[in-house]
Amino acid sequence: MRELVGTESLLFIGIGLGLIYGVLLQKGDFCFVSAFRDWFAFKHNRVLQGIIFAVLVILFGWSLILAVDLAPLDRLWLPPVGGSAIIGGIVFGAGMYVAGACASGTLYRCGMGYAYFWLVFLGMKVGYLIYAVLHEPFFVPYYFEPLAISGPVTLYEYIPPAAVAAFALLLLIYLLFRLIVKKTGKSEASGDSALGQGGRKESSANPLRWKSWDARFVGILVGLTVTLQFFLWSIWGITGPGTRIAGVAWS
């Protein structure tokens, strides 16, 4: 893609995709911490359903793109497999719960003006800088290499992308069918239309003025946007680009 459009065009593509992500994450209240916290603590799966839809759309989109050779397999970011993933996941999960938001939730809440999350964002940047400084002299020789089990592994090395796309599509159709049936029944019972998040009736006819959107609808839109980005450029990430920005700043 860089050879086709150049660096400046990629910059504008990145800005456009960033704006879309920002709107969708904020309108869907898309936060991985709240999704799993609400599910475990309160048995509410509103945001978790949106994440499931997003994952399935991404799985279908990426698999289809790989199946028809619209993108190379090396466009995927594949880190080595090792114990560092388990340790890092535990630390990352605990850190998100302590901070009260994941990386995406922190970013859109900063944009909404929450001073607390600006402090969380600042702490993230300090953590990125510390990691950038210690990556080569400490983490590579004393953490990643001793805990490594194998090289990079991807599902597509064992299952054809077309088969993965078919599985994801069938599961999406099933979940969408259940959602439509459930929504139709609720609408007929209540007589509501133009509902926002959680079945709340919105006073404005303009969706951009609604306080929030249905998380499942947002999940589908996020999945489509991530698929478009994968086709045009690269995979979607938040903490990864943040780490690279910190590394560039340090250098």
C-alpha positions in Angstrom: 0.0 0.0 0.0 2.9 2.4 0.8 4.1 1.9 -2.8 0.7 2.7 -4.2 -0.3 5.8 -2.3 2.8 7.2 -0.6 3.4 8.3 3.0 1.3 11.5 2.9 -1.8 9.6 1.7 -1.2 7.0 4.4 -1.2 9.9 6.9 -4.6 11.0 5.8 -6.0 7.5 5.7 -4.7 7.1 9.3 -6.4 10.3 10.4 -9.7 9.3 8.7 -9.7 5.9 10.3 -8.8 7.4 13.7 -11.8 9.7 13.5 -14.1 6.8 12.7 -12.7 4.7 15.5 -13.1 7.6 18.0 -16.7 8.1 17.1 -17.6 4.4 17.2 -15.7 3.7 20.5 -17.3 6.6 22.2 -20.9 6.0 20.9 -20.7 2.3 21.8 -19.0 2.9 25.1 -16.6 0.3 23.9 -14.3 -0.6 26.7 -12.9 -4.2 27.2 -12.6 -3.7 31.0 -16.3 -2.7 31.4 -17.4 -5.5 29.1 -15.9 -8.3 31.2 -16.4 -6.5 34.5 -20.1 -6.0 33.8 -20.4 -9.7 32.7 -18.6 -11.2 35.7 -19.9 -8.8 38.4 -23.4 -7.8 37.2 -24.3 -10.4 34.5 -24.7 -7.7 31.9 -23.3 -8.6 28.5 -24.3 -5.5 26.5 -20.7 -4.3 25.6 -19.4 -7.9 25.5 -21.9 -8.7 22.8 -20.6 -5.8 20.8 -17.0 -7.1 21.2 -18.1 -10.6 20.0 -19.7 -9.1 16.9 -16.6 -7.0 16.2 -14.3 -10.1 16.5 -16.5 -12.2 14.2 -16.7 -9.5 11.6 -12.9 -9.0 11.7 -12.3 -12.7 11.6 -14.6 -13.0 8.5 -13.1 -9.9 6.8 -9.5 -10.7 7.4 -9.9 -14.4 6.4 -11.8 -13.4 3.2 -9.1 -10.9 2.3 -6.3 -13.5 2.9 -8.3 -16.2 1.0 -8.6 -14.1 -2.2 -5.0 -12.8 -1.9 -5.9 -9.2 -1.4 -3.3 -9.0 1.4 -0.2 -11.0 2.3 -0.1 -13.2 5.4 2.9 -11.2 6.7 0.6 -8.2 7.1 -0.5 -9.9 10.4 1.6 -9.0 13.4 2.8 -12.3 14.8 4.9 -12.2 18.0 6.7 -15.4 19.3 4.7 -17.6 21.6 5.9 -17.9 25.2 5.3 -17.4 28.8 5.7 -13.7 28.4 2.2 -13.6 26.9 0.7 -15.1 30.0 2.6 -12.8 32.4 2.0 -9.8 30.3 -1.7 -10.6 29.9 -2.1 -10.9 33.7 -0.3 -7.6 34.3 -2.2 -5.9 31.5 -5.6 -7.1 32.7 -4.9 -6.1 36.3 -3.6 -2.7 35.2 -6.7 -2.0 33.2 -9.0 -2.9 36.2 -6.9 -0.8 38.5 -7.0 2.2 36.1 -10.7 1.7 35.4 -10.4 1.4 31.6 -8.6 -0.2 28.8 -6.5 1.7 26.3 -9.4 2.4 23.9 -11.7 3.4 26.8 -9.0 5.7 28.2 -8.6 7.5 24.9 -12.2 8.3 24.1 -12.9 9.3 27.8 -10.0 11.7 27.5 -11.7 13.2 24.5 -14.9 13.5 26.6 -13.1 15.6 29.1 -12.6 13.2 32.0 -9.6 14.6 34.0 -9.1 11.3 35.7 -8.4 9.5 32.4 -5.9 12.2 31.4 -3.9 11.0 34.4 -4.4 7.4 33.3 -3.2 8.4 29.8 -0.2 10.2 31.2 0.6 7.0 33.2 0.4 4.9 30.1 2.9 7.2 28.3 5.3 7.0 31.2 5.0 3.2 31.1 5.6 3.2 27.4 8.7 5.3 27.8 10.1 3.0 30.6 9.5 0.0 28.3 11.1 1.7 25.3 14.3 2.4 27.4 14.5 -1.1 28.9 13.4 -3.2 25.8 16.8 -4.0 24.4 19.0 -4.1 27.5 16.6 -5.9 29.8 13.3 -7.3 28.4 14.7 -9.0 25.3 17.6 -11.0 27.0 16.0 -11.5 30.5 12.3 -11.8 29.7 11.3 -12.6 26.2 14.1 -14.9 25.2 14.1 -17.1 28.4 10.3 -17.4 28.3 10.0 -18.1 24.5 8.4 -21.4 23.6 8.2 -21.2 19.8 8.3 -18.7 16.9 5.2 -16.9 15.6 2.1 -19.0 15.1 -1.1 -18.2 13.3 -4.4 -20.0 12.9 -4.1 -19.6 9.1 -1.1 -22.0 9.0 -3.3 -24.9 10.0 -6.8 -23.9 8.7 -7.4 -22.4 5.3 -8.5 -18.8 5.4 -11.6 -19.6 3.3 -12.7 -22.2 5.9 -12.2 -19.7 8.8 -14.2 -17.1 6.8 -17.1 -19.5 6.2 -17.2 -20.5 9.9 -17.2 -16.8 11.0 -19.9 -15.9 8.5 -22.2 -18.8 9.6 -21.8 -17.7 13.2 -22.5 -14.1 12.3 -25.7 -15.0 10.4 -26.9 -17.1 13.4 -26.3 -14.3 15.9 -27.8 -11.7 13.7 -30.9 -13.8 13.2 -31.3 -14.2 16.9 -30.8 -10.5 17.5 -33.4 -9.6 14.8 -35.9 -11.9 16.3 -35.3 -10.6 19.8 -35.4 -7.0 18.7 -38.6 -7.5 16.6 -40.4 -9.1 19.6 -39.4 -6.2 21.9 -40.4 -3.5 19.4 -43.8 -5.1 18.9 -44.3 -5.3 22.6 -43.2 -1.8 23.4 -44.0 0.1 20.2 -40.6 1.8 20.4 -38.6 2.9 17.5 -35.2 4.6 17.0 -33.8 3.1 20.1 -30.4 3.9 21.5 -28.2 1.8 23.8 -30.0 -0.6 26.0 -33.4 0.0 24.6 -33.5 3.7 25.6 -35.7 5.8 23.4 -33.8 8.8 22.0 -35.5 12.2 21.6 -33.5 13.2 18.5 -33.9 11.7 15.1 -30.2 12.4 14.4 -28.1 9.4 15.5 -25.0 11.6 16.0 -26.8 13.4 18.8 -27.7 10.2 20.6 -25.8 9.7 23.8 -24.9 6.2 22.8 -25.5 3.5 20.2 -26.3 -0.1 20.4 -23.0 -1.9 21.2 -23.7 -4.7 18.8 -24.3 -2.3 15.9 -21.1 -0.5 16.9 -19.3 -3.8 17.0 -20.2 -4.6 13.4 -19.1 -1.1 12.3 -15.8 -1.4 14.2 -15.3 -4.8 12.5 -15.9 -3.4 9.1 -13.5 -0.5 9.7 -10.8 -2.8 11.0 -11.3 -5.0 7.9 -10.9 -1.9 5.7 -7.7 -0.9 7.5 -6.3 -4.4 7.1 -7.0 -4.3 3.3 -5.6 -0.8 2.9 -2.7 -0.8 5.3 -2.2 -2.9 8.4 -3.7 -4.5 11.4 -5.6 -2.4 14.1 -3.9 -1.7 17.4 -3.9 0.8 20.2 -1.2 -0.1 22.7 1.2 -1.1 19.9 1.2 2.3 18.1 1.3 4.0 21.5 4.5 2.1 22.3 6.1 3.0 19.0 5.2 6.6 19.5 7.0 6.5 22.9 10.0 4.8 21.3 10.2 7.5 18.6 9.9 10.2 21.2 12.7 8.6 23.3 15.0 8.3 20.3 
